Amino acid sequence: MLNVLIPVAAIYSNTALFMTSGVLPPPLGGSGFLGQHVVFELQKEAQKMHKGKGTPQNSEGEVTAKTAEETNRLRCIKEIRVLDVKPYNPCLVPPAGASTKVVFQKCDVRDLTQLTKAVEGAAAIINCSAVTPNLLREDLGCDDHMYQVNVDGIKNVVSACCRSGVRALIHTSTLSVKVAGTKLLGHTETLTPHIAENNLTLGNYARMRLRAEEIVLGAHDMCTDTGDILQTIVLRPPLLYGEGDPSFVPYILRLASASGNRLPSVGNPAAFLQAAYAGNLGVAHVYALKHLLNGPAGGVQGCGGLPMYVTDDTPPNNLPGLAEPFLHHLHLQPSRNTSYWVLYLLLILSSLWAFVWSLLGYNSEGIPSSLPLLPLHRSASTIIVVSRMRAELHTGYTPAYTWEEARQRSNSYYTKNLM
């Protein structure tokens, strides 16, 4: 039986998850926010294949002996193994009738020996593992631990793939690697202007994620120790929301609470940004996985070794406006939409005041404030709306959840968990 290991590491934790035929190898990051959604969509895909639906076709729309064999491979999925440093306690209820077993295995991407053993026999890995910014610190929490997970950990993932003969690696990155104060309006990957690393708005965090992309894409078409060829792809999602969200909407609510229950002013009120439902990102990972494993030798129809923007139909808006639909139940007052430069000056003064207090031995971290972090304010200063055309054309990705469905599912979660 073909083992398809899908380590799914969640964007918000150092984790892993995997799926295989027979016994699925672990996906990296499956216990985190995005990882749980990837696991959920894998369960749905396995269920669909077990029922005999979704038989892949060739480019002419025909079901051939080869595509029938590919379907049989996918129907071999019997178990999804979740790799993570923290226990797998999903907030998502498994799909109705799901029979594919999900098994948790503790694994740390910083431990190459442990990771290599965990992915043995895997045909594919989905990696979502990463330490994400700490929105309560001006330096975003960029420290040695973040580097060890976000850069060294990705080196270990690639090394484990090569040692174990993994044939496909899907890596989750972030749109932050292209955010530097330059307007992006409907840009595709190839039309996106070159961004100097020193200009990246989220600084060292974005540079670490960029290094990770280079490591993964540089490994494309690499020969593994077993003689197989490793194919890689990088997905770049925007800001994510949905069930399990630990930072975006909760952070906006934190600012609102400190502002007297008023939506905060963050960034440029006229700068529309993109957000996406985490469930649709899970779907995008499944599409990428299927096409890397079953597509032509050149990769995802010639796009192996390339990054892909992945978005959905969530309406672009300024940062407070993106969170507002999920905070209706709290009846918050509308944002004052303070001028970008007025707020920028206030943030500079606030940073200087915090510095003075730190010299006096006081620590202001964790104290509720109605002001956002300066890096977050800057990142929301320019229009960032990109095109998902490459993902649609080369993997067949289509958002499975409409904006209305995504909003309803997310609101159900936020209403219960954000008070």
Residue pairs with C-beta under 8 A, 6 or more apart in sequence:
1 21
1 22
1 76
2 20
2 21
2 22
2 73
2 76
2 123
3 20
3 21
3 22
3 23
3 24
3 25
3 121
3 122
3 123
4 18
4 19
4 20
4 21
4 24
4 25
4 73
4 77
4 122
4 123
4 124
4 289
4 293
5 18
5 19
5 20
5 24
5 25
5 26
5 27
5 81
5 119
5 121
5 122
5 123
5 124
5 125
5 166
6 17
6 18
6 19
6 20
6 24
6 25
6 26
6 27
6 38
6 42
6 80
6 122
6 124
6 125
6 126
6 170
6 289
7 16
7 17
7 18
7 25
7 26
7 27
7 28
7 29
7 30
7 83
7 107
7 118
7 119
7 122
7 125
7 126
7 127
7 129
7 157
8 15
8 16
8 17
8 18
8 27
8 28
8 29
8 30
8 34
8 35
8 38
8 39
8 42
8 82
8 126
8 127
8 128
8 285
9 15
9 16
9 17
9 27
9 28
9 29
9 30
9 32
9 35
9 83
9 84
9 109
9 126
9 127
9 128
9 129
9 130
9 172
10 29
10 30
10 31
10 32
10 33
10 34
10 35
10 36
10 38
10 84
10 128
10 129
10 130
11 29
11 32
11 33
11 34
11 35
11 128
11 130
11 132
11 172
11 174
11 237
11 240
12 32
12 33
12 34
12 130
12 132
12 246
12 247
13 29
13 31
13 32
13 33
13 35
13 84
13 85
13 86
13 129
14 29
14 84
14 85
14 108
14 109
14 110
14 129
14 130
14 131
14 149
14 153
15 28
15 29
15 30
15 31
15 32
15 35
15 82
15 83
15 84
15 85
15 86
15 128
15 129
16 26
16 27
16 28
16 29
16 30
16 35
16 82
16 83
16 84
16 107
16 109
16 115
16 118
16 127
16 129
17 26
17 27
17 28
17 29
17 30
17 31
17 35
17 38
17 39
17 80
17 81
17 82
17 83
17 84
17 126
17 128
18 24
18 25
18 26
18 27
18 28
18 30
18 80
18 81
18 82
18 83
18 118
18 119
18 122
18 125
18 126
19 25
19 27
19 42
19 46
19 77
19 79
19 80
19 81
19 100
20 77
20 78
20 79
20 81
20 121
20 122
20 123
21 73
21 74
21 76
21 77
21 78
21 123
22 76
22 78
22 79
23 78
23 79
23 81
23 121
24 77
24 78
24 79
24 80
24 81
25 81
25 118
25 119
25 120
25 121
25 122
25 125
26 81
26 82
26 83
26 105
26 107
26 118
26 119
26 122
27 35
27 38
27 39
27 42
27 80
27 81
27 82
27 83
27 125
27 126
27 127
27 128
28 35
28 83
28 84
28 107
28 109
28 125
28 126
28 127
28 128
28 129
28 157
29 35
29 83
29 84
29 127
29 128
29 129
29 130
29 172
30 36
30 38
30 39
30 80
30 82
30 83
30 84
30 88
30 104
30 128
31 82
31 84
31 85
31 86
31 87
31 88
31 89
31 104
32 84
32 86
32 128
32 129
32 244
33 240
33 242
33 244
33 245
33 246
33 278
34 128
34 172
34 237
34 240
34 278
34 281
34 282
35 82
35 84
35 128
36 90
36 91
36 92
36 243
36 244
37 92
37 242
37 243
37 244
37 278
37 279
37 281
37 282
38 126
38 128
38 281
38 282
38 285
38 286
39 80
39 82
39 90
39 92
39 102
39 282
40 90
40 92
40 94
40 95
40 279
40 282
41 279
41 282
41 283
41 285
41 286
41 400
42 77
42 80
42 100
42 282
42 286
43 80
43 94
43 95
43 98
43 100
43 102
44 95
44 98
45 54
45 74
45 77
45 286
45 290
46 74
46 77
46 80
46 98
46 99
46 100
47 95
47 97
47 98
47 99
47 100
48 54
49 71
49 74
49 75
49 77
50 75
50 77
50 99
50 100
52 75
54 71
54 74
55 63
55 67
55 68
55 71
56 63
56 67
56 70
56 71
56 290
56 294
57 63
57 67
58 64
58 66
58 67
67 294
70 293
70 294
73 293
73 294
74 290
77 100
78 100
78 101
79 100
79 101
79 102
79 103
80 100
80 101
80 102
80 103
81 102
81 103
81 104
81 105
82 88
82 102
82 103
82 104
82 105
83 105
83 106
83 107
83 115
83 118
84 104
84 106
84 107
85 106
85 107
85 108
87 104
88 102
88 104
90 244
91 243
91 244
91 413
92 243
92 244
94 102
105 118
107 114
107 115
107 118
108 114
108 115
109 115
109 127
109 129
109 149
109 153
109 154
109 156
109 157
110 148
110 149
110 152
110 153
110 156
111 156
112 156
112 159
112 160
115 156
115 157
115 160
116 159
116 160
116 163
116 164
118 160
119 125
119 160
119 161
119 164
119 166
120 164
121 164
122 164
122 166
123 166
123 167
123 168
123 293
124 166
124 167
124 168
124 169
124 170
124 289
124 292
124 293
125 157
125 161
125 166
125 168
125 169
125 170
126 170
126 172
126 285
126 289
127 154
127 157
127 169
127 170
127 171
127 172
127 216
128 172
128 285
129 149
129 153
129 157
130 149
130 150
130 172
130 174
130 209
130 212
131 141
131 145
131 146
131 149
131 150
132 205
132 247
133 140
133 141
133 142
133 202
133 205
133 375
134 140
134 141
135 247
135 251
135 373
135 376
136 365
136 366
136 373
137 365
137 373
138 351
138 354
138 373
138 374
138 375
139 204
140 202
140 203
140 204
140 205
140 373
140 375
142 203
142 204
142 205
142 208
146 205
146 208
147 208
150 205
150 208
150 209
150 211
150 212
151 208
151 211
151 212
151 215
154 171
154 211
154 212
154 215
154 216
155 215
157 169
157 171
157 216
158 169
158 215
158 216
158 219
158 222
158 230
160 166
161 169
161 219
161 224
161 230
162 219
162 222
162 224
162 225
162 230
163 224
163 225
164 224
164 225
164 226
165 224
165 225
165 226
165 227
165 228
166 224
166 228
166 230
167 224
167 228
167 229
167 230
167 231
167 292
167 293
168 230
168 231
168 232
168 289
168 292
168 293
169 216
169 219
169 230
169 231
169 232
169 233
170 232
170 233
170 235
170 285
170 288
170 289
170 292
171 212
171 213
171 216
171 232
171 233
171 234
171 235
172 234
172 235
172 237
172 281
172 285
173 209
173 212
173 213
173 234
173 235
173 236
173 237
173 307
174 206
174 209
174 236
174 237
175 236
175 237
175 238
175 239
175 274
175 309
175 384
175 386
176 200
176 201
176 202
176 205
176 206
176 209
176 379
177 195
177 200
177 206
177 209
177 210
177 213
177 236
178 184
178 192
178 195
178 236
178 384
178 386
179 200
179 201
179 202
179 206
179 379
179 382
179 384
180 195
180 196
180 199
180 200
180 201
181 199
181 201
181 378
181 381
181 382
182 193
182 195
182 382
183 382
183 383
183 384
184 192
184 382
184 383
184 384
184 385
184 386
185 383
185 385
186 385
186 386
186 387
187 386
187 387
188 309
188 386
188 387
188 389
188 390
189 306
189 307
189 308
189 309
189 390
192 386
197 207
197 210
200 206
200 207
200 210
201 375
201 378
201 379
202 375
202 379
203 375
213 234
213 307
216 232
216 234
217 232
217 234
217 305
217 306
217 307
219 230
219 232
220 230
220 231
220 232
220 299
220 304
220 305
221 229
221 230
221 231
221 299
221 304
221 305
222 229
222 230
223 229
223 230
224 230
229 297
231 292
231 299
231 300
231 304
231 305
232 304
232 305
233 288
233 292
233 299
233 300
233 303
233 304
233 305
233 306
233 307
233 308
234 306
234 307
234 308
235 281
235 284
235 285
235 288
235 307
235 308
235 310
235 391
236 307
236 308
236 309
236 310
237 276
237 281
237 284
237 310
237 311
238 273
238 274
238 275
238 276
238 311
238 384
238 386
239 248
239 273
239 274
239 275
239 276
239 322
240 248
240 275
240 276
240 277
240 278
240 281
241 248
241 249
241 275
241 276
241 277
241 278
241 314
241 322
241 323
241 326
241 410
242 277
242 278
242 279
242 406
242 409
242 410
242 413
243 278
243 279
243 409
243 410
243 413
244 278
244 413
245 278
245 410
245 413
245 414
248 275
248 323
249 323
249 326
249 327
249 414
249 418
250 418
252 263
252 264
252 266
252 319
252 320
252 323
252 327
253 323
253 327
253 330
253 418
254 368
255 264
255 266
255 369
255 370
255 371
255 372
256 262
256 263
256 264
256 327
256 330
256 332
257 368
258 368
258 369
258 370
259 370
260 333
260 370
261 330
261 331
261 332
261 333
262 332
262 333
262 334
262 335
262 336
263 320
263 323
263 324
263 327
263 332
263 333
263 334
263 335
264 320
264 335
264 370
264 371
264 372
265 320
265 335
265 336
265 337
265 338
265 343
266 318
266 319
266 320
266 343
266 372
266 376
266 377
266 380
267 273
267 318
267 319
267 340
267 372
267 376
267 377
267 378
267 379
267 380
267 381
268 318
268 340
268 380
268 381
268 382
269 318
269 335
269 337
269 340
270 318
271 318
271 340
271 380
271 381
271 382
271 383
271 384
272 316
272 317
272 318
272 383
272 384
272 385
273 316
273 317
273 318
273 319
273 322
273 380
273 383
273 384
273 385
274 311
274 314
274 316
274 384
274 385
274 386
275 314
275 322
276 310
276 311
276 312
276 314
277 312
277 314
277 399
277 401
277 406
277 409
277 410
279 400
279 401
279 406
279 409
280 310
280 312
280 399
280 400
280 401
280 406
281 310
283 397
283 399
283 400
283 401
284 310
284 391
284 395
284 397
287 391
287 395
287 396
287 397
288 300
288 308
288 391
288 395
288 397
290 395
291 300
291 301
291 394
291 395
291 396
292 299
292 300
292 304
295 301
296 302
298 304
299 305
300 394
300 395
301 393
301 394
301 395
302 394
303 390
303 394
303 395
306 390
308 388
308 390
308 391
308 394
308 395
309 386
309 387
309 388
309 390
309 391
310 388
310 391
310 397
311 386
311 387
311 388
312 399
312 401
312 403
312 406
313 399
313 402
313 403
314 322
314 403
314 406
315 403
316 322
316 385
317 324
318 337
318 380
319 376
319 380
320 335
321 335
324 332
325 407
325 411
326 407
326 410
326 411
326 414
326 418
327 414
327 418
328 411
329 411
329 414
329 415
330 418
330 419
340 377
340 381
343 371
343 377
344 374
344 377
344 378
346 371
347 371
347 372
347 373
347 374
347 377
348 374
350 369
350 371
351 374
354 364
357 364
358 364
388 397
391 397
392 398
401 409
